[in-house]
Amino acid sequence: MRQARHAPERGLDGADINGVAMLPIVLHNYYRSSTSYRVRIALAMKSMSFTYVARAIRAGGARMPDYLAMNPQGLVPTMVWPDGTVLGQSLAIIEFLDEIRPTPPLLPSDPFGRARVRMLAQMIASDLHPVNNFRILDTLRERYHVDDAEIADWFATWVRATFEPLETLLSTSPETGSFCHGDTPGLADICLVAQVVNNQRYQVDMAPYPVITRIVDECLKLRAFIDAHPSRQPDAE
């Protein structure tokens, strides 16, 4: 991956800083991937158009030589900026977009607020998602012959491990508003919604998490979250 240059050198929505037309932003992603959903939400919130490239990761679409040449991890999403720069890892992409287009902001303006939102987001992105992603679940099936019921139990176990303390943090903090931090959605809400939508595939009981449920319901009223939803993507099955 080429090193990203400073934001002033880059344009928005397929135009450089002088307004000269460039190629569109390209997002290689998979409709069911919660990390891909995160980036789609952020792009929609920023009103940034992009070209959608579907990578059927369950069928090896992210392990093809052309894709590995862009992203050696073979993971989604991968964003190709109009100048050809490649970025992987959803949180890195989202924070890059927030720096490139600061409005609407996805992180608070104050250091404590930014740290709190990153803490909430990382509980999901760093602690929960890695143990419940496709690679882990497929390995459990193929190597250890775990059946669907056991997979669902595994998935729910790790959701509880993060959602129980997350619910406590959200329900007891004065910083929680209509959304995870105040009354505008941001990075933490993006990660939370993508995870809860993923939970639905494994029928995770959300009754113990009323504050999380309320926040997600608020987010799913917003056009950016609706348009980016897995069910609305061109490769949805």
C-alpha positions as CSV (number, residue, x, y, z in Angstrom):
1,M,0.0,0.0,0.0
2,R,1.3,3.5,-0.8
3,Q,1.7,5.9,2.0
4,A,-1.1,8.4,2.3
5,R,-0.1,12.0,1.7
6,H,-1.5,15.0,3.6
7,A,-5.2,15.8,3.2
8,P,-4.7,19.1,1.4
9,E,-3.2,17.3,-1.6
10,R,-6.4,15.2,-2.0
11,G,-9.7,16.0,-3.5
12,L,-13.3,15.0,-2.7
13,D,-15.8,13.0,-4.7
14,G,-13.5,12.4,-7.7
15,A,-12.1,15.9,-8.0
16,D,-8.6,17.2,-7.1
17,I,-8.0,20.4,-5.2
18,N,-8.2,22.4,-8.5
19,G,-11.5,20.9,-9.4
20,V,-10.1,18.7,-12.1
21,A,-12.1,15.5,-12.7
22,M,-10.5,12.3,-11.5
23,L,-11.6,8.7,-11.2
24,P,-14.2,7.9,-8.5
25,I,-13.5,6.5,-5.1
26,V,-13.6,2.7,-5.3
27,L,-14.7,0.6,-2.4
28,H,-14.0,-3.1,-2.5
29,N,-16.4,-4.7,0.0
30,Y,-18.9,-7.4,0.7
31,Y,-22.5,-6.7,1.6
32,R,-22.6,-8.9,4.8
33,S,-19.2,-7.7,6.1
34,S,-19.8,-5.5,9.2
35,T,-16.5,-3.7,8.5
36,S,-17.6,-2.9,5.0
37,Y,-21.0,-1.7,6.4
38,R,-19.0,0.7,8.6
39,V,-17.3,2.4,5.7
40,R,-20.4,2.5,3.6
41,I,-22.2,4.4,6.5
42,A,-19.3,6.8,6.8
43,L,-19.2,7.5,3.1
44,A,-23.0,8.1,3.1
45,M,-22.8,10.4,6.1
46,K,-20.1,12.4,4.3
47,S,-22.2,12.5,1.1
48,M,-19.2,11.0,-0.8
49,S,-20.0,8.9,-3.8
50,F,-18.1,5.8,-4.7
51,T,-17.9,2.9,-7.1
52,Y,-19.1,-0.4,-5.4
53,V,-16.9,-3.4,-6.2
54,A,-18.3,-6.6,-4.6
55,R,-15.9,-9.2,-3.3
56,A,-17.6,-12.5,-2.4
57,I,-15.3,-13.3,0.5
58,R,-17.1,-16.6,1.2
59,A,-16.2,-17.7,-2.3
60,G,-12.6,-16.6,-2.1
61,G,-13.2,-13.3,-3.8
62,A,-10.8,-11.5,-1.5
63,R,-8.0,-14.1,-2.1
64,M,-7.7,-13.5,-5.8
65,P,-4.3,-12.3,-7.0
66,D,-5.6,-8.9,-8.2
67,Y,-7.1,-8.2,-4.8
68,L,-4.1,-9.4,-2.8
69,A,-2.0,-7.1,-4.9
70,M,-4.0,-4.2,-3.4
71,N,-4.5,-5.6,0.0
72,P,-2.1,-8.4,1.1
73,Q,-4.3,-9.2,4.1
74,G,-7.1,-10.4,1.8
75,L,-9.7,-8.6,3.9
76,V,-12.5,-6.2,3.2
77,P,-13.0,-3.4,2.9
78,T,-10.4,-1.8,0.8
79,M,-10.8,1.8,-0.5
80,V,-8.9,3.0,-3.5
81,W,-8.7,6.8,-3.5
82,P,-9.0,8.7,-6.9
83,D,-5.2,9.1,-7.0
84,G,-4.7,5.4,-6.7
85,T,-3.7,5.3,-3.0
86,V,-5.0,2.2,-1.3
87,L,-6.3,2.0,2.3
88,G,-7.5,-1.0,4.3
89,Q,-8.9,-1.4,7.8
90,S,-12.3,0.2,8.3
91,L,-11.4,2.4,11.3
92,A,-8.4,3.8,9.5
93,I,-10.5,4.5,6.4
94,I,-13.3,6.2,8.4
95,E,-10.9,8.4,10.3
96,F,-9.2,9.3,7.0
97,L,-12.6,10.3,5.6
98,D,-13.3,12.4,8.7
99,E,-10.0,14.3,8.2
100,I,-10.6,14.8,4.5
101,R,-14.2,16.0,4.9
102,P,-14.7,17.2,8.5
103,T,-18.4,17.9,8.2
104,P,-20.4,16.2,9.6
105,P,-17.8,15.2,12.2
106,L,-17.6,11.6,13.3
107,L,-15.5,12.4,16.3
108,P,-16.1,15.1,19.0
109,S,-14.1,18.3,19.0
110,D,-12.6,17.8,22.5
111,P,-9.9,15.3,23.4
112,F,-11.9,13.5,26.1
113,G,-14.9,13.1,23.8
114,R,-12.7,11.7,21.0
115,A,-11.1,9.3,23.4
116,R,-14.5,8.1,24.7
117,V,-15.9,7.6,21.2
118,R,-12.7,5.7,20.2
119,M,-13.0,3.6,23.4
120,L,-16.6,2.6,22.6
121,A,-15.8,1.9,18.9
122,Q,-12.7,-0.2,19.8
123,M,-14.7,-2.3,22.2
124,I,-16.6,-3.5,19.2
125,A,-13.9,-3.3,16.5
126,S,-11.0,-4.6,18.5
127,D,-12.5,-6.9,21.1
128,L,-15.7,-8.3,19.7
129,H,-15.5,-8.3,15.9
130,P,-12.1,-10.2,15.6
131,V,-13.4,-13.3,17.4
132,N,-16.7,-13.4,15.5
133,N,-15.6,-12.6,12.0
134,F,-15.9,-15.0,9.0
135,R,-12.4,-16.3,9.2
136,I,-12.8,-17.4,12.8
137,L,-16.3,-18.9,12.3
138,D,-15.3,-20.7,9.2
139,T,-12.2,-22.1,10.9
140,L,-14.4,-23.4,13.8
141,R,-16.6,-25.2,11.2
142,E,-13.8,-26.6,9.0
143,R,-11.1,-27.5,11.5
144,Y,-13.0,-28.3,14.6
145,H,-16.3,-29.5,13.0
146,V,-18.4,-27.1,15.0
147,D,-22.1,-27.2,14.0
148,D,-24.4,-24.2,13.4
149,A,-25.9,-24.3,16.9
150,E,-22.5,-24.2,18.4
151,I,-21.4,-21.4,16.1
152,A,-24.4,-19.3,17.2
153,D,-23.6,-20.0,20.9
154,W,-19.9,-19.0,20.3
155,F,-21.1,-15.8,18.5
156,A,-23.5,-14.9,21.3
157,T,-21.0,-15.6,24.0
158,W,-18.6,-13.0,22.7
159,V,-21.4,-10.5,22.0
160,R,-22.3,-10.7,25.7
161,A,-18.7,-10.3,26.8
162,T,-18.6,-6.9,25.1
163,F,-22.3,-5.7,25.1
164,E,-22.8,-6.2,28.9
165,P,-20.0,-3.7,29.8
166,L,-20.9,-1.5,26.8
167,E,-24.5,-1.3,28.0
168,T,-23.3,-0.3,31.4
169,L,-21.0,2.4,30.0
170,L,-23.7,3.9,27.8
171,S,-26.5,3.7,30.4
172,T,-24.5,5.4,33.2
173,S,-22.6,8.1,31.3
174,P,-23.9,11.6,31.1
175,E,-22.1,11.8,27.7
176,T,-24.6,9.4,26.2
177,G,-27.5,11.2,24.4
178,S,-29.7,10.1,21.5
179,F,-26.6,8.4,20.2
180,C,-23.4,6.9,21.8
181,H,-22.0,10.4,22.4
182,G,-24.4,13.3,22.5
183,D,-27.1,13.8,20.0
184,T,-25.3,13.3,16.7
185,P,-24.1,9.9,15.4
186,G,-20.5,9.2,15.0
187,L,-17.8,6.6,14.9
188,A,-19.0,4.6,17.9
189,D,-22.6,4.5,16.4
190,I,-21.3,3.3,13.1
191,C,-19.5,0.4,14.7
192,L,-22.4,-0.4,17.0
193,V,-25.0,-0.5,14.2
194,A,-22.9,-2.7,12.0
195,Q,-22.4,-5.1,14.8
196,V,-26.1,-5.3,15.9
197,V,-27.1,-5.9,12.3
198,N,-24.6,-8.8,12.2
199,N,-26.0,-10.1,15.5
200,Q,-29.4,-10.5,13.8
201,R,-28.0,-13.3,11.6
202,Y,-27.3,-15.3,14.7
203,Q,-30.5,-14.4,16.6
204,V,-28.7,-12.7,19.4
205,D,-31.1,-11.7,22.2
206,M,-31.0,-7.9,22.5
207,A,-33.5,-7.6,25.4
208,P,-30.7,-7.2,28.0
209,Y,-29.4,-4.1,26.1
210,P,-32.1,-1.5,26.0
211,V,-29.8,1.5,25.6
212,I,-27.9,-0.1,22.8
213,T,-31.2,-1.1,21.2
214,R,-32.5,2.5,21.5
215,I,-29.4,4.0,19.9
216,V,-29.4,1.5,17.1
217,D,-33.1,2.2,16.4
218,E,-32.3,5.9,16.2
219,C,-29.4,5.3,13.8
220,L,-31.5,3.1,11.5
221,K,-34.0,6.0,11.0
222,L,-31.2,7.9,9.3
223,R,-30.7,7.8,5.5
224,A,-27.0,7.1,5.6
225,F,-27.5,4.0,7.8
226,I,-30.5,2.8,5.7
227,D,-28.7,3.2,2.3
228,A,-25.6,1.5,3.6
229,H,-27.5,-1.5,5.1
230,P,-26.4,-4.9,3.8
231,S,-29.8,-5.7,2.4
232,R,-29.6,-2.7,0.0
233,Q,-26.3,-3.6,-1.6
234,P,-26.0,-4.9,-5.2
235,D,-24.5,-8.2,-4.1
236,A,-27.1,-8.9,-1.4
237,E,-28.4,-12.4,-1.5
